[in-house]
Amino acid sequence: MQASLLNQGEIASQERKRWIREVHHTVKKTKKKQQVKPTKKERADIEARLREVLTTSPTCCDLLMSLFTSALFHLRRSTICEPFPEDFDGPERNYDDAVLYVSSFPPTKSCVEGISRMPLVPLKLLKWIVDPMEEEGIQIKSIDIDQFQREVGFKATHDSKFSAPTHVFVVEYSDWHPHYVSFQEKKSIFGSIIGYHGSSLENFHSILRNGLDETFSKQSSLFGEGIYLSESRDVAYNFLKLGRNHSSGSIFGEKIGCLACCEVLKHAGVRRKENGIVYEDLKDAEGGSLPDGYIVVLDNSLVLIKYLLVYTYPNASPGSAILQPAERRKRKISVWFYLLMVYGILLIGLWIMHGNTFVYRKLNTFGWKSSPVKLD
C-alpha cells in the first residue's frame, strides 16, 4: 500500500513538473513573438559583462562551468540539472543542443578571446553559466584556505589533512535573494552552527543554485528523512564522491569533488547531538541515537550554503593527501593483506625448518620415499 502511494506521488510530481514546463514554454513562445532581435548595444552589453567576469574571476567561472557540465553530461540530468537555461527549456528539454554548445566552448581561461566571434545563443548560454547573479542572485568568490578556517573557527584534527580542500569559494547572495533574507531573519532569533555536507559532484550544480533540498534524501536514511550534515569536516568528507570534470581545459583537472559548508539554524526543525545532549527527538530514526556532531535538517529553509570546498585529484595541494574515501579504504585493506601474507609465509617457513621429521612422515604417507634431511 505504502509503495503504491509513493509511486502515485512520484507520477503526480512528474506530471506537475511537465505541466509547469509546458506553461513556461507557452509563455516563452509568446515572449519570442513580441521580442525584437537583440540590438548591437544589447549584444555589446553581454560581451562586456562576460569579459569582466571571465577576466576578474576565471577560477570561479571555471568551477561554475565544471559543475554545470557535470550535471548536463550525467545520466540523471533530467532530475539534477536544475536550473536549466531558458533557451533550451520547454516541454521536452533540448539537452543535445546544450551539450553541443558547451562542448564547443574553449577553455574558460581563453574564452575572452573568442567572445566576439560567438553566435548569440552560445554567448547567452555562457553568460547564464558563469554569471548567475543577475537571474538567481548568487555569486561565488575564491578565498584563501587560511581565511576560510579563521572565519568558521575550524579546529584541526588528526585526520584533517585528508579533508583539506585545494580550493575554497565563498557563496555571496544578493539583498533580494528570498532564501537569504528569510534565513538572516531567523538567524537573528535562533542563532546558527556550522555544518558540512558531502555529495556526488553532479549534484552540486543544483545544490549551489537551489540550495540543499530535503526531498532528495533517501527514504531509507538511518536517522530519518532530512538533509544530513556533520559538524566535522572529516566526517562529511567520507560522503564526498569525486566525479569526472567535462569542462574543457579546466584548471581543476579531470576529477573533482565538493563539500558544502553551511550555516544551520538552532531551530526545532534541526536534529543534532552535541556533547551528549540530544536536541529534538528522533522518533522515526532506525539507527538509534544520533551520533555526536551529526545534524539532520527537516526543512531546507533552515540551512544556507556559505562556502564550497573543492577537491582535485590527483593534483593534491601541498601537505594534503586528497584521496577518494573508497580508495583510502582499499589502500588500508591492501596494506593489511600484504602484512598478513608476509607473516603467514614466515610462520610456514619456521614450521618447515623446525618440524622437518613431522613433514617427512606426512609426505611419506603419500608415497614419497626420500629420507628426511637431518639438521645439525
Secondary structure, DSSP 8 states (H G I E B T S, - for coil): -HHHHHHHHHHHHHHHHHHHHHHHHHHHHHHHHH-----HHHHHHHHHHHHHHHHH-HHHHHHHHHHHHHHHTSTTHHHHS-S--GGG-SSS--HHHHHHHHHH---GGGHHHHGGGS-HHHHHHHHHHH-THHHHSEEEEEE-HHHHHHHHT----TTGGGG--SEEEEEEE-TT-HHHHHHHHHHHHH-EEEEEEE-BGGGHHHHHHH---GGGS-TT-TT-SSEEEES-HHHHHTT-B-EE--STT-TT-SEEEEEEEEEEE--TTEEEEETTEEES--TT-SS-S--TTEEEES-GGGEEEEEEEEEEES---TT-----HHHHHHHHHHHHHHHHHHHHHHHHHHHHHH-HHHHHHHHHTTT---------
